[in-house]
Amino acid sequence: MVAENNATIVIVGTLDSKGEEVGFIRNRIIRRGCQAIVIDAGVLGHPQVEADITREKIAELGGTTLKSLKQRANETSDRIEIIQVMIEGVKRAVGELVEKGELNGLISVGGSMGMAIGTSAMKMVPVGTPKLMLGTHFYPQYLGESDLTIMQSPCDIMGLNPVTELSLAQGAEAICAMAAATGPIRKKRPLVGMTGLGVTTQGVMLAQRLLKGKDYDTVVFHGNSVVMDELVANGTIDGILDFSPNELIRIFVIEETPWRMSRLDSAGEKGIPQVFVPGSLDMIVLRMAREEIPEKYRDRKIYKHGPYITGVRTTAEELKGLARVVSEKINRAKGPRAVVFPLEGFSAIDKKGSSFYDPDTDKAFLDELRANINEEVKIVEVKLHILDPEFVETVVGVYDSLHK
């Protein structure tokens, strides 16, 4: 834990348009007993307050000069390339401060451009170090998966007034208080990273209890694994129980997140124990209402999980393709690994009497897996449903045997 008067808070903003606001936040942070480092990500106008890391330095870190960026701004109305240079420069500056141990918290203030810059910088900051984005609107596409906090301003951030001053003061106070509880993450027992989804929650919760009884701690990631991979890479997570790898469908079937092609690689590269279970692979999860789903899915079995979440049954061909991906990645893993396969269904709605139950389609995954996976990789077939307690006990037993 960092004492508040020893915490260093980094403030990111465009000082030509948000200089007054950044100055207000800096003064409030210093009054709170913390230190402040101001990074200027502006380009065009004159900075309204002094920066500790200037816009000239940020442009240089981004691979060019401020003069060149200003010339480019005069030649075109398309500013995206200019913003991208400043984003890269701010990311490098923040990354260097993290490496030197000179960042205990990060706050950024701005509109859409400021949020693009600020949240990009926050992705350079480790899990457990507070990150607060004070913005005019909520832009979910900027968030990613890290532990950043969004604070939405009730009005435009354009100068100081009684309304903005209150929001800025609250933001400054919040980041200082959060910095007092900055990591690092401390472990008492081996930590197992798990994946979960609503349709596998019952099994995941039982696995947590069973693992706790075997003296493991667990951390569950819901449908996304970027942070899980980060914690594997830095040694925080000691093993993976991939109970609900539905994210693979978004990456390799509907190609919604192709930049995550490295999914399943982190544990294998690190050489830590890894157990794969095909939980929730019976469905493509679409973030849209049922009436909005693409035409190509409308003749399939459909499950309405919520007003704007719709599940569509996967096909045998889709599962075969996933099995080849899984086999290839597990084959090259350096550490102990195994697959545990529930023969009676992959999720709460893939069981006898439920809408997605289709054992022949599920078996297509198993057959393709058998055909492609190395003999040294153990495949445990269990004639039970994924949520049956005996199946979960088998999974935990397999994991425990690999970890030891």
RAQUI-V542080 format. One record per pair of residues at least 12 apart in sequence whose ideal C-beta (glycine too) atoms are under 8 Angstrom apart, sorted by the first residue. I is the first residue (numbers start at 1). J is the second residue. D is the distance in whole Angstrom. If there is no record, write none. Layout:
I;J;D, I;J;D
//
This chain:
1;180;6, 1;181;6, 1;182;7, 2;104;5, 2;179;6, 2;180;6, 2;182;5, 3;180;7, 4;32;7, 4;33;5, 4;34;6, 4;176;6, 4;177;8, 4;179;7, 4;180;5, 5;33;4, 5;34;7, 6;34;8, 6;35;8, 6;104;8, 7;34;5, 7;35;7, 7;104;4, 7;105;6, 7;176;7, 7;179;4, 7;180;7, 7;182;7, 8;34;7, 8;35;5, 8;36;7, 8;37;6, 8;102;5, 8;103;6, 8;104;5, 8;105;8, 9;29;5, 9;34;5, 9;35;7, 9;36;5, 9;37;7, 9;104;7, 9;105;5, 9;106;7, 9;107;6, 9;175;6, 9;176;7, 9;179;6, 10;36;8, 10;37;5, 10;38;8, 10;39;6, 10;94;7, 10;97;6, 10;103;5, 10;105;7, 10;106;5, 10;107;8, 11;25;6, 11;26;6, 11;29;7, 11;36;6, 11;37;7, 11;38;5, 11;39;7, 11;106;8, 11;107;6, 11;108;7, 11;109;8, 12;39;5, 12;41;6, 12;90;6, 12;94;8, 12;106;7, 12;107;8, 12;108;4, 12;109;8, 12;117;6, 12;118;5, 12;121;5, 13;38;8, 13;39;8, 13;40;7, 13;41;7, 13;42;8, 13;108;6, 13;109;5, 13;110;6, 13;114;6, 13;118;8, 14;40;7, 14;41;5, 14;42;4, 14;43;8, 14;110;6, 14;113;7, 14;114;6, 14;117;7, 15;38;8, 15;40;4, 15;42;5, 15;47;4, 15;48;6, 15;49;6, 15;51;6, 15;55;7, 16;42;4, 16;43;7, 16;44;6, 16;45;3, 16;46;6, 16;47;6, 16;48;7, 17;42;7, 17;45;7, 17;110;8, 18;109;6, 18;110;6, 18;114;6, 18;157;6, 19;42;8, 19;47;6, 19;48;3, 19;49;5, 20;48;6, 20;49;7, 20;159;6, 20;160;5, 21;109;5, 21;157;6, 21;159;8, 21;160;7, 21;164;7, 21;168;6, 22;38;6, 22;49;6, 22;109;6, 23;48;7, 23;49;4, 24;160;6, 24;165;7, 24;168;5, 24;169;8, 24;172;8, 25;107;6, 25;109;7, 25;168;5, 25;171;7, 25;172;5, 26;38;6, 26;49;7, 28;168;7, 28;169;6, 28;172;4, 28;173;7, 29;172;5, 29;175;7, 29;176;6, 32;172;7, 32;173;7, 32;176;4, 33;176;8, 34;104;8, 34;176;5, 34;179;7, 36;52;8, 37;52;5, 37;53;7, 37;97;7, 37;102;7, 37;103;8, 38;50;7, 38;51;5, 38;52;5, 38;53;7, 39;51;7, 39;52;7, 39;53;5, 39;58;7, 39;90;6, 39;93;6, 39;94;7, 39;121;8, 40;53;7, 40;54;6, 40;55;4, 40;58;7, 41;55;7, 41;58;6, 41;86;5, 41;87;8, 41;89;8, 41;90;5, 41;114;8, 41;117;5, 42;55;5, 43;55;7, 43;59;8, 43;66;7, 43;69;5, 43;70;7, 43;73;6, 43;82;6, 43;86;7, 44;70;7, 44;73;6, 53;93;5, 55;86;8, 57;89;8, 57;93;7, 58;86;6, 58;89;4, 58;90;6, 58;93;6, 59;85;6, 59;86;7, 59;89;6, 60;89;7, 61;88;7, 61;89;4, 61;90;8, 61;92;4, 61;93;6, 62;84;8, 62;85;4, 62;86;6, 62;87;8, 62;88;4, 62;89;3, 62;92;7, 63;85;7, 63;88;7, 63;89;8, 64;85;6, 69;82;5, 69;85;6, 69;86;8, 83;113;6, 83;116;6, 83;117;7, 86;117;6, 87;116;7, 87;117;5, 87;120;5, 87;121;8, 90;117;6, 90;120;7, 90;121;5, 91;120;6, 91;121;6, 91;123;7, 91;124;5, 93;121;8, 94;106;7, 94;121;5, 94;122;8, 94;124;5, 94;125;7, 95;124;4, 98;124;6, 98;125;6, 98;126;7, 98;129;8, 103;125;7, 103;129;7, 104;129;7, 104;130;8, 104;179;4, 104;182;5, 105;129;7, 105;130;5, 105;131;7, 105;132;7, 105;175;5, 105;176;7, 105;178;6, 105;179;4, 105;182;7, 106;118;8, 106;121;7, 106;122;6, 106;125;6, 106;129;7, 106;130;7, 106;131;5, 106;132;7, 106;175;8, 107;131;8, 107;132;5, 107;133;8, 107;134;7, 107;171;6, 107;172;7, 107;175;4, 108;121;7, 108;122;7, 108;132;8, 108;133;5, 108;134;7, 109;134;5, 109;135;7, 109;157;6, 109;168;7, 109;171;7, 110;135;6, 110;136;8, 110;157;7, 111;135;7, 111;136;5, 111;137;7, 111;156;8, 111;157;7, 112;136;8, 112;137;7, 112;139;7, 114;135;7, 115;133;6, 115;135;5, 115;137;8, 115;139;6, 115;142;5, 116;139;8, 116;142;6, 118;133;5, 118;135;8, 119;133;6, 119;142;4, 119;143;7, 119;144;7, 119;148;7, 120;142;8, 122;146;6, 122;148;5, 123;144;6, 123;146;6, 125;146;8, 126;183;7, 126;230;8, 126;234;7, 127;146;7, 127;147;6, 127;183;7, 127;185;7, 127;227;6, 127;230;6, 127;231;7, 127;236;8, 128;147;7, 128;182;7, 128;183;3, 128;184;6, 128;185;5, 129;182;5, 129;183;6, 130;147;8, 130;149;7, 130;175;6, 130;178;4, 130;179;6, 130;181;8, 130;182;7, 131;146;7, 131;147;7, 131;148;4, 131;149;7, 132;148;7, 132;149;5, 132;151;6, 132;171;6, 132;174;6, 132;175;5, 132;178;7, 133;148;6, 133;149;7, 133;150;5, 133;151;7, 134;151;5, 134;153;6, 134;157;8, 134;167;7, 134;168;7, 134;171;4, 135;150;7, 135;151;7, 135;152;6, 135;153;7, 135;157;8, 136;152;7, 136;153;5, 136;155;8, 136;156;6, 136;157;6, 137;152;7, 138;150;6, 138;152;6, 144;226;7, 145;224;5, 145;226;4, 145;227;5, 146;226;8, 146;227;6, 147;227;8, 149;174;8, 149;178;8, 151;167;7, 151;170;7, 151;171;6, 151;174;7, 153;167;5, 154;167;7, 185;231;8, 185;236;5, 187;217;7, 187;236;7, 188;217;7, 189;215;5, 189;216;6, 189;217;5, 190;215;8, 190;216;5, 190;217;7, 190;238;4, 190;239;7, 190;403;7, 191;216;7, 191;217;5, 191;218;7, 191;219;6, 191;236;6, 191;237;5, 191;238;5, 191;239;8, 192;211;6, 192;216;5, 192;217;7, 192;218;5, 192;219;8, 192;237;7, 192;238;7, 192;239;5, 192;240;7, 192;241;6, 192;399;7, 193;218;8, 193;219;6, 193;221;7, 193;228;5, 193;231;7, 193;232;7, 193;237;4, 193;239;7, 193;240;5, 193;241;7, 194;207;7, 194;208;7, 194;218;5, 194;219;7, 194;220;5, 194;221;7, 194;240;8, 194;241;5, 194;242;8, 194;243;6, 195;220;7, 195;221;5, 195;222;8, 195;223;8, 195;225;7, 195;228;7, 195;241;8, 195;242;5, 195;243;6, 195;244;5, 195;245;6, 195;246;8, 195;247;7, 195;279;8, 196;220;5, 196;221;7, 196;222;6, 196;223;8, 196;243;6, 196;244;5, 197;222;7, 197;223;6, 197;244;4, 197;246;5, 197;279;7, 197;280;5, 197;285;8, 197;347;8, 198;305;7, 198;348;8, 199;244;8, 199;279;8, 199;280;6, 199;283;7, 199;305;8, 199;311;8, 199;347;4, 199;348;4, 199;349;6, 199;350;8, 200;243;6, 200;244;4, 200;279;4, 200;280;5, 200;347;6, 200;348;7, 200;386;7, 200;387;7, 202;348;7, 202;387;5, 203;243;6, 203;279;7, 203;386;6, 203;387;5, 203;391;7, 203;392;5, 204;220;6, 204;243;5, 204;244;7, 206;389;6, 206;392;5, 207;241;7, 207;243;6, 207;392;5, 207;395;6, 207;396;6, 208;220;7, 210;392;7, 210;393;6, 210;396;4, 211;241;8, 211;396;6, 211;399;7, 211;400;8, 214;396;7, 214;400;5, 216;403;8, 218;241;8, 219;231;8, 219;237;7, 223;244;8, 223;246;6, 223;247;6, 223;285;7, 224;247;6, 225;247;6, 225;260;8, 225;263;6, 226;260;7, 228;240;8, 228;266;7, 229;262;7, 229;265;8, 229;266;4, 232;266;4, 232;267;6, 232;270;5, 232;272;7, 233;266;6, 233;270;7, 237;272;7, 238;272;6, 238;273;8, 238;403;7, 239;267;7, 239;272;5, 239;273;4, 239;274;7, 239;399;7, 239;402;7, 239;403;5, 240;266;8, 240;267;4, 240;272;7, 240;273;7, 240;274;5, 240;275;7, 241;275;5, 241;277;8, 241;395;7, 241;396;8, 241;399;5, 242;264;7, 242;274;7, 242;275;7, 242;276;5, 242;277;6, 243;277;5, 243;279;5, 243;395;7, 244;277;8, 244;279;4, 244;280;5, 245;263;8, 245;264;8, 245;276;7, 245;277;8, 245;278;7, 245;279;7, 245;280;8, 245;281;7, 246;279;8, 246;280;4, 246;281;7, 246;283;7, 246;285;6, 247;260;7, 247;263;6, 248;263;6, 248;264;8, 248;281;7, 248;322;6, 248;325;7, 248;326;7, 249;281;7, 249;283;8, 249;284;5, 249;285;7, 249;314;7, 249;318;8, 249;322;7, 250;285;8, 251;263;6, 252;321;7, 252;322;6, 252;325;5, 253;284;7, 253;314;7, 253;318;5, 253;321;7, 253;322;7, 254;284;6, 264;276;8, 264;325;8, 264;326;7, 264;329;4, 264;330;7, 265;329;6, 267;333;7, 267;335;7, 267;337;8, 268;329;6, 268;330;7, 268;332;6, 268;333;3, 268;334;6, 268;335;7, 268;337;7, 269;333;8, 269;334;7, 270;334;8, 270;335;7, 271;333;8, 271;334;4, 271;335;4, 272;335;5, 273;335;6, 273;336;5, 273;337;7, 273;399;7, 273;402;4, 273;403;5, 274;330;7, 274;333;6, 274;335;6, 274;336;7, 274;337;4, 274;338;8, 274;402;8, 275;337;7, 275;338;5, 275;339;8, 275;340;6, 275;395;6, 275;398;6, 275;399;5, 275;402;7, 276;326;6, 276;330;6, 276;337;7, 276;338;7, 276;339;5, 276;340;8, 277;339;8, 277;340;5, 277;341;8, 277;342;7, 277;386;7, 277;395;6, 278;341;7, 278;342;8, 278;346;5, 278;362;8, 278;365;6, 279;346;6, 279;347;7, 279;386;5, 280;346;6, 280;347;5, 281;314;6, 281;319;7, 281;322;7, 281;346;5, 281;365;7, 282;313;6, 282;314;6, 282;345;7, 282;346;4, 282;347;5, 282;349;7, 282;350;4, 282;356;5, 282;358;7, 282;361;8, 282;362;7, 283;303;7, 283;311;4, 283;312;6, 283;313;6, 283;314;6, 283;347;7, 283;349;8, 283;350;8, 283;356;6, 284;297;7, 284;311;7, 284;312;4, 284;313;8, 284;314;6, 284;318;8, 285;305;8, 285;309;7, 285;310;8, 285;311;6, 286;309;7, 286;310;5, 286;311;8, 286;312;6, 287;308;6, 287;309;6, 288;308;6, 288;310;6, 289;307;6, 289;308;6, 289;310;7, 290;302;6, 290;304;5, 290;310;5, 293;310;6, 293;312;7, 297;312;5, 300;312;5, 300;313;5, 300;315;8, 301;313;4, 301;355;6, 301;356;6, 301;358;8, 303;349;6, 303;355;6, 303;356;6, 311;349;7, 311;356;7, 313;356;5, 313;358;7, 313;361;8, 314;361;7, 315;361;7, 316;360;7, 316;361;5, 316;364;4, 317;364;8, 319;361;7, 319;362;7, 319;364;5, 319;365;4, 319;368;7, 320;364;5, 320;365;7, 320;367;8, 320;368;4, 322;365;7, 323;364;8, 323;365;5, 323;366;8, 323;367;8, 323;368;4, 323;369;4, 323;372;7, 324;368;6, 324;372;6, 326;339;8, 326;369;7, 326;373;8, 327;368;8, 327;369;6, 327;372;4, 327;373;4, 328;372;7, 330;373;6, 330;374;8, 330;377;6, 331;372;8, 331;373;6, 331;374;5, 331;377;7, 336;402;4, 336;403;8, 337;377;6, 337;402;7, 338;377;7, 338;378;4, 338;379;7, 338;380;6, 338;398;5, 338;402;6, 339;369;7, 339;373;7, 339;377;7, 339;378;7, 339;379;5, 339;380;7, 340;380;5, 340;382;7, 340;391;8, 340;394;6, 340;395;5, 340;398;6, 341;366;6, 341;369;8, 341;379;6, 341;380;7, 341;381;5, 341;382;7, 342;382;6, 342;384;6, 342;385;6, 342;386;4, 342;388;8, 342;391;5, 343;359;7, 343;362;8, 343;363;8, 343;366;8, 343;381;6, 343;382;6, 343;383;5, 343;384;7, 344;359;7, 344;383;7, 344;384;6, 344;385;4, 344;386;8, 344;388;7, 345;357;6, 345;359;7, 345;362;7, 345;385;5, 345;386;6, 346;362;6, 346;386;6, 347;386;7, 348;387;6, 350;362;7, 350;386;8, 351;385;5, 351;387;8, 366;379;8, 366;381;7, 378;398;8, 380;394;7, 380;398;6, 382;394;5
//
